[in-house]
Amino acid sequence: MRKILTLILIIISLQIYSQERLFYHQFEPTASDFKVVKWNIKKDSLPPHYFTEKIDSDNRVTELKFYKDGKNNFDHLCYLITWIKFEYPNAETIIQLNLNDKGIPEANFECGLPSRTTYYLSKDQREIIKSEDEFKFNYTPYLKNNWTKKEIEKVINELKSEEETASIVNYYSKSFYKLNNIFPVDNEFDITIFYFSDLEKENVINGLK
C-alpha cells in the first residue's frame, strides 16, 4: 500500500513539473517600448498594464503576452509586439513567432517586423551564431490599398538583403526566466547601446554570467 501511494505521488509530481507555469509581470508603455517595472506580481490585483510569461519544464520562456485593461489587442506602435511565442526544436535553436491578435504568426513588413525569427546558438547556448527572419502575412489588405504583389515582394527582398545576425533574442529582455536564466547574445553585443529598464538590465546582466 505504501509503495502504491509513493508511486501515485511521484506520478502527480511529474505531471505538475511537466506542465507550463504562468507568471505575471507589470509593464509601462513608453514612447518606444514596453518597459518592465515589476516582476512577478499577484494575479488577484493586476494593474492596467501587465503581461504574462509562460515557461516550460526546462525553465524556458515559451510565451509573452501583453495586456491593457485585460485585453491583448490594444493600440501600440507597429514595431512593438503584444503576443510572442518561443519554440525550442533542439538545445541550440530558438524560434520566435510574432503573433497577431488571433494567435497567428504575422509580419508587419512596413515596420520591418518579421513573422518568425530563428536563432542558432552555440553549444553552451550563450552565443547567437546566426539568425534568420521570415516575413509571412496576408497580402490582401495591402493589395486593396493599391500595393501590387511585385511591390510587396520587392520590400521583403530588401529587408532580407539587409538582414544581419541578431545581437539578442528579441523580447528576451522582457522575460524573467529566458533560456533557463541564460541571455544569448552575438559576439559583438554591447549592452550600452540597448535601452533596458533598470529591472531588465539587472536581469540581462545575470543572464550573461
Salt bridges, closest charged atoms under 4 A:
ASP33 OD2 - LYS174 NZ 2.96
GLU53 OE1 - HIS25 NE2 2.72
ASP56 OD2 - ARG60 NE 2.87
ASP58 OD2 - ARG60 NH2 3.50
GLU63 OE1 - LYS54 NZ 3.80
ASP101 OD1 - LYS102 NZ 3.93
GLU132 OE2 - LYS130 NZ 3.13
GLU134 OE2 - ARG116 NE 3.50
GLU134 OE1 - LYS136 NZ 3.96
GLU163 OE1 - LYS160 NZ 3.09
GLU200 OE2 - LYS174 NZ 3.01
